[in-house]
Amino acid sequence: MEALYDYQVEAGQLVSPEMVDILVSLTDKLNYEVAVYLNRKGQVEGVALGDQAKVSLPELSRRRGLKRLSKLRLIHTHPGGSGHLSSVDVAALNLMRFDCMVAIGVKEGRCRDLWVGFIHPEASGEDCLQLGPFTVHQAMAFPFMDYVEEVEKALAKEDGPEEEEGPEKAIVVGVELRKQPWGELGAKESLAELKELAEAAGAIVLREFLQKRERQDQALYIGKGLAEELALLIQAQGIKLVVMDTELSGTQLRNLERILGCKVLDRTGLILDIFAQRARSREGKIQVELAQLEYLLPRLVGHGTEMSRLAGGIGTRGPGETKLEQDRRHIQKRIVDLKKQLAQVGKQRKVTKGKRDFPLVTLVGYTNAGKSTLRYKLLEIAGPEKVDWAQEDSGTDQLFATLDSTVRSILLPNGQKILIADTVGFIQKLPHQLVSAFKATLEEVQEADVLLHVVDASNQHFEEQIKAVEKVLRELKVLDKPAIIVLNKIDLLPEGIPLFNHPHHQTVGVSAKTGAGIRDLLEALAALAGSTNREVELLLPHEEGQLLGRIFEEGQVQTVDYRDDGVFLKAVVPEFLYGQVSVYKL
């Protein structure tokens, strides 16, 4: 194999008899496919080895864009068969932009035939111009550079930007363990959700793979056999992205990228990418950057010897910090800075909360359950003033459409005014980095007087989604707050099906799209908000005229007596006002 680097083909010549002989000899002895990469001077720049069933053609970092060829040609063998180019060969030719692809059919220790493939001048990357079969002597005389020049001229004439490739082609991969954690979505459902996430990020998902295993592979997450099969598929279909349905370690990510030869993301990395696309406000962008850095830091693994000598002792001292250590220090410093900025945001939120004069109702729920659409419908029906839709985000059918919490007011049927806030959607296996980074936004949940838990009733796995949301609410220590379960999208349910009843909270069925059930929801909100009221007896100083006015406006005054030492009141006040008046209790 090493001797192949010493061989050289004359410039302008496709192959040489000597190179063909040694490739055929190696293939016959090993029953392995052997490949060499030649530049336009005829020099060998790389050698690769595969087996007959699982052949992978590694990338040599020479791809120069869709309108230019790599100035490399690949010559390889097909053990025990014809030299006709396979689908993997054609895909590699188009993906790597080779000058040409030469396949040598090997049978019984002899060269059976040779085939040559070129990127088709009029093809869009899915086909090739294939010529053959040739003998070795015919291939030596074949004017392949004439074809290469024609291909380059045709590519140069194509319209459009050089690197415009459209959405990334992707596959999603999961592992189904024999012992599935209780309360989680099944492996198939989790993989289907991962596909939705990948599409929400802008990818085109071509295939889904689910492998059954006793336990996850420590080095790869999936089995090595499946990884090799995926490598072939990736090469054959020009796939640029593989997403794994778990959170991978830095070592697993590196190992998978080496075998698969393309970009690999885990579930957490994909969700972070979606968040980065959707963040609009300064606060949202800070939160996303913090989550990304906290995710990246433990996965910051060095590449090459210049980044590997971090330990002390003889032979490890160098001229200064390694690049890896510099990156770590920079990330750690940035994380500290971002946390300080978020802490300031938290203080600002507390000041804002102190100025709130009405109960806060917060929408929570699984992502894409319809929280934003429901909020807009509530504003449309019960808002004190006409909604300026130009200033509101439209309720879109996509995962994580809402990242930045906003607060608006509505009027309940009993005349009570409340504030309503939307929050980021929850999801199964919600990365802990997001819960930590979005703490400031999730404070809207912790500060809420009432929770509206919005559920997509049309989703066949809505009960598992309810458990996933309640798991996050438990982590936030708000599971015991007063709540209403809002079964959304009832317009998509078959007629006659009874609605789900939650064991601990009132359930209301609505359709945020059509408005069905919204009035019932408002009545339930009015009853629940009223159930948190407190009955008090107060003696207010005469100078607290403003507070007295609020009690009349927001509470229910039963008795009032104007005395010399103050104003005596018997009243029922809402919970949010109780803290301000309790100092004057008798």
C-alpha positions in Angstrom: 0.0 0.0 0.0 2.8 2.4 0.9 4.5 1.6 -2.4 1.6 3.1 -4.3 2.8 6.6 -3.3 5.9 6.0 -5.4 4.0 5.4 -8.6 3.4 8.2 -11.0 1.3 8.4 -14.2 2.4 10.5 -17.1 0.6 13.9 -17.3 -2.4 13.6 -19.6 -2.6 9.8 -19.2 -5.6 8.3 -17.3 -3.9 5.3 -15.8 -0.6 3.3 -16.2 -0.4 -0.5 -16.7 1.9 -0.7 -13.6 -0.6 1.1 -11.3 -3.4 -1.1 -12.6 -1.3 -4.3 -12.0 -0.5 -3.4 -8.4 -4.1 -2.4 -7.6 -5.5 -5.6 -9.1 -2.8 -7.7 -7.2 -3.6 -6.1 -3.9 -7.4 -6.5 -4.5 -7.0 -10.2 -5.4 -4.8 -10.9 -2.3 -6.9 -8.9 0.2 -10.3 -9.1 -1.4 -10.5 -5.5 -0.4 -11.2 -2.5 -2.6 -8.2 -0.3 -3.1 -8.3 3.3 -4.2 -5.7 5.9 -5.1 -6.1 9.7 -5.6 -4.1 11.3 -8.4 -3.6 14.9 -9.1 -3.3 16.4 -12.6 0.4 15.8 -12.6 -0.2 12.1 -12.2 1.1 12.0 -8.6 -0.5 9.9 -5.9 -1.9 12.1 -3.1 -3.9 9.5 -1.1 -4.6 5.8 -0.7 -7.7 4.2 0.7 -8.8 0.7 1.6 -12.3 -0.8 2.0 -14.0 -4.2 1.7 -16.3 -5.4 -0.9 -19.5 -4.8 1.1 -18.6 -1.6 3.0 -16.6 0.8 0.9 -16.1 4.4 2.0 -14.3 7.0 -0.1 -12.8 9.5 2.3 -12.8 13.2 1.6 -9.4 14.8 0.9 -10.5 18.4 1.7 -10.1 19.4 -2.0 -13.7 20.2 -2.9 -13.6 23.7 -4.3 -17.2 24.6 -4.9 -20.0 23.6 -7.1 -18.6 25.3 -10.2 -15.1 24.0 -9.9 -13.5 20.5 -9.9 -11.1 19.3 -7.2 -8.2 18.6 -9.7 -8.1 15.1 -8.4 -9.2 11.8 -10.0 -10.0 8.7 -8.1 -8.9 5.2 -9.4 -10.3 2.2 -7.5 -11.1 -1.4 -7.8 -14.3 -3.5 -7.7 -13.4 -6.9 -6.3 -15.2 -9.9 -7.9 -17.3 -7.9 -10.4 -17.7 -5.4 -13.2 -16.0 -2.0 -13.2 -19.3 -0.3 -13.9 -19.7 2.7 -11.5 -21.9 2.0 -8.5 -24.4 4.5 -7.0 -21.8 5.2 -4.2 -19.2 5.9 -6.9 -21.5 8.3 -8.7 -22.5 10.1 -5.5 -18.8 10.5 -4.5 -17.9 11.8 -7.9 -20.6 14.5 -7.7 -20.1 15.3 -4.1 -16.3 15.5 -4.2 -16.2 17.2 -7.6 -13.5 14.7 -8.9 -12.0 15.3 -12.3 -13.2 11.8 -13.1 -13.8 8.4 -11.4 -12.1 5.2 -12.7 -13.4 1.8 -11.6 -11.4 -1.3 -12.3 -13.4 -4.6 -12.4 -11.3 -7.4 -10.8 -12.1 -11.1 -11.3 -9.9 -14.1 -10.7 -6.8 -12.0 -10.3 -7.1 -10.1 -13.6 -8.4 -6.8 -14.8 -11.8 -7.5 -16.3 -12.7 -4.0 -17.5 -12.4 -0.3 -16.7 -15.1 2.3 -16.6 -14.7 6.1 -16.4 -17.2 8.6 -15.0 -17.4 12.4 -15.3 -19.7 14.9 -13.8 -22.4 15.3 -16.4 -22.1 18.8 -17.9 -25.9 19.1 -17.9 -26.7 17.1 -14.7 -27.6 18.6 -11.4 -25.4 16.4 -9.3 -27.6 13.3 -9.4 -26.1 11.6 -12.5 -22.8 11.3 -14.4 -21.4 10.7 -17.8 -20.1 7.1 -17.8 -17.9 5.6 -20.5 -16.7 2.1 -21.0 -15.9 -0.7 -20.8 -12.2 -0.2 -21.7 -9.2 -2.4 -21.7 -6.0 -1.1 -19.9 -4.4 -0.1 -23.2 -7.6 1.7 -24.4 -7.7 3.5 -21.0 -4.1 4.6 -21.4 -4.9 6.3 -24.7 -8.2 7.8 -23.5 -8.2 11.7 -23.8 -9.8 12.2 -20.3 -8.5 15.8 -20.0 -10.6 16.8 -23.0 -13.7 15.7 -21.1 -12.5 17.4 -17.9 -12.1 20.7 -19.8 -15.6 20.4 -21.3 -17.0 19.7 -17.8 -15.2 22.8 -16.3 -16.5 25.0 -19.2 -20.0 23.8 -18.7 -19.9 24.4 -14.9 -18.5 27.9 -15.3 -21.4 28.8 -17.5 -24.0 27.8 -14.9 -26.1 30.6 -13.4 -26.4 31.3 -9.7 -23.9 31.6 -6.8 -21.1 29.1 -6.6 -21.9 27.7 -3.2 -25.7 27.8 -3.3 -26.7 24.3 -2.3 -30.1 24.8 -0.6 -31.3 23.1 2.6 -29.0 20.5 4.1 -29.9 16.8 3.5 -30.0 15.0 6.8 -30.8 11.7 8.5 -31.9 11.2 12.1 -30.7 8.2 14.1 -31.9 6.8 17.5 -31.4 3.8 19.7 -34.2 1.8 21.3 -33.1 0.4 24.6 -34.8 -2.7 26.0 -35.3 -0.9 29.3 -37.1 2.3 28.3 -37.1 5.0 31.1 -40.6 5.3 32.5 -42.6 8.3 31.6 -40.6 9.1 28.4 -41.8 9.0 24.8 -41.1 5.7 23.1 -38.0 5.6 20.9 -40.1 5.7 17.7 -42.0 8.8 18.9 -38.9 10.5 20.1 -37.2 9.9 16.7 -40.3 11.3 15.0 -40.0 14.4 17.2 -36.3 14.7 16.3 -37.2 14.7 12.7 -39.6 17.6 13.3 -36.8 19.4 15.1 -34.4 18.9 12.2 -37.0 20.2 9.8 -37.6 23.2 12.1 -33.9 23.9 11.9 -34.1 24.0 8.1 -32.9 20.5 7.1 -34.5 18.0 4.7 -34.7 14.7 6.5 -34.3 11.9 4.0 -34.3 8.8 6.3 -34.9 7.8 9.9 -32.9 4.9 11.6 -33.8 3.2 14.9 -31.4 0.6 16.2 -32.4 -1.8 19.0 -29.7 -2.4 21.5 -29.2 -3.5 25.1 -27.2 -0.4 25.9 -25.7 2.6 24.1 -22.3 2.1 22.6 -19.8 4.1 24.8 -17.7 5.1 21.8 -20.3 5.8 19.1 -23.8 5.7 20.7 -24.8 3.4 17.8 -23.2 0.1 16.8 -20.1 0.2 14.5 -21.9 -1.8 11.9 -24.7 0.7 11.6 -22.2 3.5 11.5 -20.4 1.9 8.5 -23.7 1.4 6.7 -24.6 5.1 7.3 -21.3 6.1 5.9 -22.2 4.5 2.6 -25.6 6.0 2.5 -24.2 9.4 3.4 -21.8 9.2 0.5 -24.4 7.8 -2.0 -27.0 10.4 -1.3 -24.9 13.5 -0.6 -26.1 13.8 3.0 -24.4 16.7 5.0 -25.9 16.2 8.5 -26.6 13.3 10.9 -28.6 14.0 14.0 -28.5 11.6 17.0 -31.4 11.3 19.3 -29.4 11.8 22.6 -26.8 14.0 24.1 -23.4 12.9 22.9 -20.0 13.3 24.6 -17.2 15.1 22.8 -15.5 11.7 22.1 -18.6 10.2 20.6 -19.1 13.3 18.4 -15.5 13.1 17.2 -15.6 9.3 16.5 -18.9 9.6 14.6 -17.7 12.4 12.4 -14.5 10.5 11.6 -16.5 7.4 10.5 -19.4 9.1 8.8 -17.4 11.8 7.1 -20.0 14.6 7.6 -21.3 16.9 10.3 -22.9 15.2 13.4 -25.2 16.9 15.8 -26.9 15.5 18.9 -30.4 16.4 20.1 -29.1 19.2 22.4 -27.0 20.8 19.7 -29.9 20.7 17.3 -32.2 22.4 19.8 -29.6 25.0 20.5 -29.3 25.7 16.8 -33.1 26.3 16.5 -33.0 28.6 19.5 -30.1 30.6 17.9 -32.2 31.0 14.7 -35.3 32.1 16.6 -33.9 34.5 19.3 -34.8 38.1 18.5 -34.5 40.2 21.7 -31.2 41.0 23.4 -32.2 38.9 26.4 -33.0 35.9 24.1 -29.7 36.2 22.3 -27.8 36.3 25.6 -29.6 33.2 26.9 -28.9 31.3 23.7 -25.2 32.2 23.6 -24.8 31.1 27.3 -26.5 27.8 26.6 -24.3 27.2 23.6 -21.1 27.9 25.4 -22.1 25.8 28.4 -22.8 22.9 25.9 -19.5 23.5 24.0 -17.1 23.8 27.0 -17.0 20.1 28.0 -16.9 19.1 24.3 -13.9 21.3 23.5 -11.5 18.5 22.5 -8.1 19.3 21.0 -7.2 18.2 17.5 -3.6 17.4 16.9 -0.5 17.4 19.0 -0.3 21.1 19.3 -3.4 21.0 21.5 -2.8 17.8 23.5 0.1 18.6 25.9 -1.7 20.1 28.9 -0.2 18.0 31.7 2.8 19.0 33.8 6.1 17.2 34.0 9.2 16.6 32.0 8.7 16.9 28.2 5.4 18.8 28.5 6.5 22.3 29.1 6.1 24.6 26.1 6.4 28.2 25.1 3.0 29.1 26.5 -0.7 28.2 26.7 -2.0 25.7 24.2 -4.7 26.9 21.8 -7.1 24.5 23.5 -6.5 26.1 26.9 -6.8 29.6 25.5 -10.2 28.6 24.0 -11.3 27.2 27.3 -10.3 30.3 29.2 -12.0 32.6 26.7 -15.3 30.6 26.9 -15.2 30.5 30.7 -14.7 34.2 30.8 -17.5 34.8 28.4 -19.8 32.5 30.4 -19.2 34.6 33.5 -19.9 37.8 31.6 -23.1 36.5 30.2 -24.3 35.3 33.6 -23.7 38.8 35.0 -25.8 40.2 32.1 -28.6 37.7 32.8 -28.5 38.5 36.5 -29.0 42.2 35.6 -32.0 41.1 33.5 -33.4 39.2 36.5 -33.1 42.4 38.7 -34.9 44.3 36.0 -37.7 41.7 35.9 -38.1 41.9 39.7 -38.5 45.7 39.5 -41.1 45.2 36.7 -42.9 42.6 38.8 -43.1 45.0 41.7 -45.0 47.4 39.5 -47.6 44.9 38.4 -51.0 45.6 39.8 -52.8 42.6 38.4 -52.6 38.8 38.6 -50.2 37.1 36.2 -51.4 34.1 34.2 -48.6 32.3 32.3 -49.0 29.9 29.4 -46.9 26.8 29.6 -46.9 23.6 27.5 -45.1 21.3 25.1 -43.6 23.1 22.1 -46.0 23.5 19.2 -49.0 22.9 21.4 -50.6 26.2 20.3 -49.7 28.5 23.2 -49.0 31.6 21.1 -52.1 31.0 19.0 -54.2 30.7 22.1 -52.7 33.8 23.6 -53.6 35.8 20.4 -57.1 34.5 20.5 -57.5 35.5 24.2 -56.2 39.0 23.3 -58.6 39.2 20.3 -61.6 38.2 22.4 -60.9 39.6 25.8 -58.2 42.3 25.2 -59.1 45.7 26.7 -58.1 47.3 23.4 -57.7 46.2 19.8 -54.6 44.1 19.3 -51.9 45.6 17.1 -51.0 42.4 15.2 -48.1 44.1 13.4 -46.3 44.2 16.8 -47.2 40.6 17.7 -45.5 37.5 16.5 -47.8 35.4 14.3 -48.9 32.1 15.7 -46.9 29.7 13.4 -47.0 26.0 13.2 -43.4 25.3 14.2 -41.4 24.1 17.1 -40.0 26.8 19.5 -41.7 29.6 17.7 -41.7 31.7 21.0 -38.4 32.3 22.8 -38.9 35.9 24.2 -41.7 36.2 26.8 -44.1 39.1 26.4 -46.9 40.2 28.8 -50.3 41.6 27.7 -53.5 42.2 29.6 -57.1 40.9 29.2 -60.4 41.4 30.9 -62.2 38.4 32.5 -66.0 38.1 32.3 -66.3 39.3 35.9 -64.5 42.5 35.0 -61.2 41.5 36.6 -58.1 42.5 34.7 -55.2 40.0 34.5 -51.9 39.9 32.7 -51.1 37.0 30.4 -47.6 35.9 29.4 -46.3 33.3 26.9 -43.2 31.3 27.5 -40.8 29.0 25.6 -42.2 25.6 24.8 -41.0 22.6 26.7 -39.9 19.3 25.1 -39.0 15.7 26.0 -35.3 15.6 27.1 -35.1 19.4 27.5 -31.4 20.1 27.7 -30.4 21.3 31.2 -28.3 24.1 29.6 -31.6 25.6 28.3 -33.4 25.4 31.7 -30.4 27.2 33.2 -29.8 29.8 30.5 -33.5 30.6 30.1 -34.0 31.0 33.9 -34.8 34.7 33.5 -37.6 33.9 30.9 -38.9 30.9 33.0 -39.2 33.3 36.0 -42.5 34.2 34.3 -43.6 30.7 35.3 -42.3 31.0 38.8 -43.9 34.4 39.3 -47.3 33.4 37.9 -50.4 33.4 40.0 -52.1 30.9 37.7 -50.7 28.5 35.0 -52.5 27.7 31.8 -51.0 24.3 30.7 -51.7 24.1 27.0 -51.9 20.6 25.5 -52.2 19.5 21.9 -55.2 17.2 22.3 -54.9 16.0 18.7 -51.4 14.5 19.4 -51.7 10.8 20.2 -48.8 11.1 22.7 -50.3 14.1 24.6 -50.3 12.3 27.9 -46.5 11.7 27.7 -46.1 15.4 26.7 -48.1 16.5 29.8 -45.7 14.4 31.9 -42.7 16.0 30.2 -44.0 19.5 30.9 -44.8 18.6 34.5 -41.3 17.3 35.0 -39.9 20.7 34.0 -42.4 22.4 36.3 -41.3 20.2 39.1 -37.7 21.2 38.5 -38.8 24.9 38.6 -40.7 24.1 41.9 -44.0 25.4 40.5 -46.0 22.2 40.0 -48.3 23.0 43.0 -49.4 26.4 41.5 -53.1 26.8 40.6 -53.4 25.6 37.0 -55.9 24.9 34.3 -55.3 22.1 31.7 -56.2 23.6 28.3 -56.9 20.9 25.7 -56.2 22.7 22.5 -57.0 21.7 18.9 -60.3 20.0 19.8 -61.5 20.9 16.3 -59.1 18.1 15.0 -60.6 15.4 17.2 -63.1 12.9 15.9 -66.7 13.5 17.1 -67.9 11.7 20.2 -64.4 11.2 21.8 -64.5 12.2 25.5 -61.9 14.7 26.6 -59.1 13.8 28.9 -59.6 14.6 32.6 -56.5 15.6 34.6 -56.5 14.1 38.2 -55.5 17.3 39.9 -56.5 20.3 37.7 -59.6 21.5 35.9 -59.7 20.6 32.2 -61.1 22.9 29.5 -61.3 22.0 25.8 -60.7 24.8 23.3 -59.7 25.5 19.7 -57.4 28.4 19.6 -57.8 28.4 15.8 -61.6 28.6 15.6 -62.3 30.2 19.0 -64.4 27.3 20.3 -64.3 27.0 24.1 -62.5 30.3 24.7 -65.5 31.7 26.6 -65.5 28.6 28.9 -61.7 29.1 29.5 -62.2 32.8 30.5 -65.0 31.7 32.9 -62.7 29.1 34.4 -59.9 31.7 34.7 -62.2 34.1 36.5 -63.3 31.4 39.0 -59.7 30.3 39.7 -58.4 33.8 40.0 -61.2 34.5 42.4 -60.5 31.4 44.5 -57.1 32.9 45.5 -58.7 36.0 47.0 -58.4 36.8 50.7 -60.8 38.3 53.2 -59.3 41.0 55.4 -60.1 43.6 58.0 -58.0 46.8 57.5 -57.4 50.2 59.1 -55.8 52.3 56.4 -54.2 55.6 57.3 -55.9 58.6 55.6 -52.7 59.3 53.5 -53.1 55.8 51.8 -55.8 57.2 49.5 -54.2 55.6 46.4 -54.1 52.1 48.0 -57.8 52.6 49.1 -58.7 53.3 45.5 -57.0 50.1 44.4 -58.9 48.1 46.9 -62.2 49.5 45.6 -61.1 48.9 42.0 -59.5 45.4 42.3 -61.2 43.9 45.4 -64.7 43.6 46.8 -65.4 46.0 49.7 -68.0 44.7 52.1 -67.9 47.4 54.8 -66.3 50.8 55.0 -66.2 53.2 58.0 -64.3 56.5 57.9 -62.9 57.1 61.3 -60.6 59.8 62.9 -57.6 57.4 63.0 -58.1 56.0 59.5 -60.5 54.1 57.1 -61.8 50.8 58.4 -62.5 48.2 55.7 -63.8 44.7 55.4 -62.9 43.5 52.0 -62.0 40.6 49.8 -58.7 41.3 47.9 -56.8 39.3 45.3 -53.6 37.5 46.3 -51.3 39.8 44.5 -52.7 42.8 46.4 -52.8 41.1 49.8 -49.0 41.6 50.4 -49.4 45.4 50.1 -52.4 45.7 52.4 -51.5 43.1 55.0 -49.4 45.6 57.0 -52.7 47.4 57.9 -54.5 44.3 59.1 -56.4 44.4 62.4 
